[in-house]
Amino acid sequence: DWLSRARELLENPNNDAIDFLNDFKSNLFSEEVYVFTPKGELRFFPKGATALDFAFDIHSEVGYHCKAVKVDQRIVPLSYELKSGEQVNVITSSNQKPNEDWLKIVKTGKARSKIRQALKEEKLKQGSIGKETLERKLKGMKLGLEENVDTIVKYYGAQNRLDLYYNIYKDVFDLSELKLLKVENNSLLAERIDTPEKVVIKK
């Protein structure tokens, strides 16, 4: 079982070397607890593993949509630390999605890796919507996206294009600011017509 979990970590292309080593060591040197599924199947976890770890151990989709967990027929927090001999049952909801806080809850490398992967995919999906929003805005100004996106990244102080698109989706950057930027040869400059004030970020 332990070798199988290690192989899963190694085969996941989203893991980087540092994360893998940390997860590998935490699983290697930990004591184990055992719990039962509602059907009586035995599952082993490193000591300190949580109810959310159990959900991801059952199946990735069960983990992604884990809304609540019952331990010995009582509802417990997702952060509940499993104890040997307990019976664990996961309650799912199609509306539930992983969030950043889940990374602080889980202890196993498998769960951490799956959560990171899901968060990355969600950010890419939201970023594509932000990109479309920016494209429409620039089209209304008769400007192209590809020629101006890097200037806009610089102006808003975003880390990269994806960070820009994601924050546009989250409504962090005020796109009305774009009308205040200087334009030369159908290209935006990273400075305002009036004053070089910093970008206004919505609160």
Secondary structure by P-SEA (a helix, b strand, c coil): caaaaaaaaaacccccaaaaaaaaaaaaabbbbbbccccbbbbbbcccccaaaaaaaacaaaaaaccccccccccccccccccccbbbbbbbbccccccaaaaaccccaaaaaaaaaaaaaaaaaaaaaaaaaaaaaaaaacccccccaaaaaaaaccccaaaaaaaaaaccccccccccccccccccccccccccccccccc
